Amino acid sequence: MPEKLLYELSVEGRRGVPMPSSDVPAADTLPGSLARTEDAPLPEVSENEAVRHFVRLSTMNHHVDKGFYPLGSCTMKYNPKVNESIVAMKEFADVHPFAPTRMVQGAIRVMVELNEALKEISGFAACSLQPPAGASGELTGLMMMKKYHADRGDSGRYRVIIPDSAHGTNPATIAFAGCEVVEIPSKEDGTLDPEAIRDAVDERLVGLMVTNPNTLGIFESNIRQVADIVHEAGGLMYMDGANLNALLGITTPDALGFDVMHINLHKTFSTPHGGGGPGSGPVCCTEALEPFLPTPIAAKRGDSYLLDWDRPKSIGKMHGFYGNFGMHVRALTYIWSNGKNGLEDVSKLAILNANYVRAMLQDDYELPRADRCLHEVVFSADRQAANGVKALDIAKRLLDFGMHAPTVYFPLIVHEAMMIEPTETESKETLDEFIAAMKQIAKEAIETPERLHEAPTTTPVRRLDEAAAARNPNVRFTKA
Ligand SMILES: *Cc1c(COP(=O)(O)O)cnc(C)c1O
């Protein structure tokens, strides 16, 4: 079954491309110890064998250009190809980070326009495009919150509240920022518990960090009340806006009572994700926090665009140069090609799609929290567990249908969680195929549960020791 690897196809002396013979004298500049003593053991293959090898490799892993990818919280929406054609323009692709600003006015304008768009989307007064990921955005926001308190002479604040439904990066960031994590249990319905938060706030509070809609896909309807409690205690409200796919054009984090947030361009704003990265996690905030944003900030003064480094209260730089500029170009392309009404449709369709999946599967799988959801829905495999089938088995079996699995075992507060985020970019036909697969798996869990333990059977590799693969990856080909 497995086709031959490039090294195995190698035939001595075979060439893909004839190279012209060198017409310059060989230089002898490498010190002896660094120079090769024998040829590198590279595969010798024809051009078409090399092309087939890489095309085959590119399809061995699942990806969003290949099939449905309902990985909850991650917003694996389709990455429109227009983004790629714009960012490949030489005016963007060839810009050098050290170019004088007068030579790259257009590039800086892209950053200014993206800032403006994110301000409108978030409702906030200012943004910085520096952070290169969501987790980095969280750290940026927390450092700004700490500096805000310190700047007011309000020392002695070191505690940050999160709910027990929080994304794993939240407690990690809090610890990394030198603060203490205060975890508050959610209410039975999965939302924040204002009374428990009231009991936890005091003069040691830096702020509260939460995702809304939360990781159960439920809107935190008490958020204004919670914001009042936090603000009365002198704390700040941080919104983990990694996933903003339910809010575009519907409401803003500013209107919900938040002070600062990050936005993952590689989720809501369709820039590539995972191996296609890098990410980008801009931070937006209120006027009160603006002085602390990381530098530089792209700005317009009069008719010219510049990078503002003169920000004495800034927390400083969070990343090399100006953030991941290629992602800024892609995200702005996405925002402008959708327009204001289009972005609102994005969120409405994302919510509709998740609710369609929820409604179609709720007879087959346990729905542990709400009977409604926003852009994602969390099921539990508890019912299947009675037959010895776990969420992991269901996830693995889905791979045999040519689909990516949902996020499993997160959020932690749902037993055997399966978190499905279909996104707005999937058609009803694709959702129906997914629903049919999930229904068949639910049936197999009753009739042939052993089959699910064996899955996947059609993928290039079967079940892996995922922890070992992640911790000790062996990506090196060794010739047998
Ligand atoms: C993805 C995600 C993050 C982390 O974003 P990265 O870019 O992976 O660092 C944080 N919070 C939530 C809710 C997320 O979905």
The ligand as an SDF file (V2000), in Angstrom:
LIG
                    3D

 15 15  0  0  0  0  0  0  0  0999 V2000
   -6.8170   29.1700   19.4270 C   0  0  0  0  0  0  0  0  0  0  0  0
   -7.1670   29.7590   20.7210 C   0  0  0  0  0  0  0  0  0  0  0  0
   -6.1870   30.3720   21.5190 C   0  0  0  0  0  0  0  0  0  0  0  0
   -4.6920   30.3600   21.1970 C   0  0  0  0  0  0  0  0  0  0  0  0
   -4.3460   30.9160   19.9540 O   0  0  0  0  0  0  0  0  0  0  0  0
   -2.9070   30.5380   19.3130 P   0  0  0  0  0  0  0  0  0  0  0  0
   -2.8020   31.3970   18.1020 O   0  0  0  0  0  0  0  0  0  0  0  0
   -2.9770   29.0830   18.9960 O   0  0  0  0  0  0  0  0  0  0  0  0
   -1.8720   30.8470   20.3280 O   0  0  0  0  0  0  0  0  0  0  0  0
   -6.5870   30.9640   22.6920 C   0  0  0  0  0  0  0  0  0  0  0  0
   -7.8790   30.9360   23.0750 N   0  0  0  0  0  0  0  0  0  0  0  0
   -8.8540   30.3520   22.3430 C   0  0  0  0  0  0  0  0  0  0  0  0
  -10.2730   30.3790   22.8230 C   0  0  0  0  0  0  0  0  0  0  0  0
   -8.5260   29.7320   21.1350 C   0  0  0  0  0  0  0  0  0  0  0  0
   -9.4900   29.1270   20.4170 O   0  0  0  0  0  0  0  0  0  0  0  0
  1  2  1  0
  2  3  1  0
  2 14  2  0
  3  4  1  0
  3 10  2  0
  4  5  1  0
  5  6  1  0
  6  7  2  0
  6  8  1  0
  6  9  1  0
 10 11  1  0
 11 12  2  0
 12 13  1  0
 12 14  1  0
 14 15  1  0
M  END
$$$$
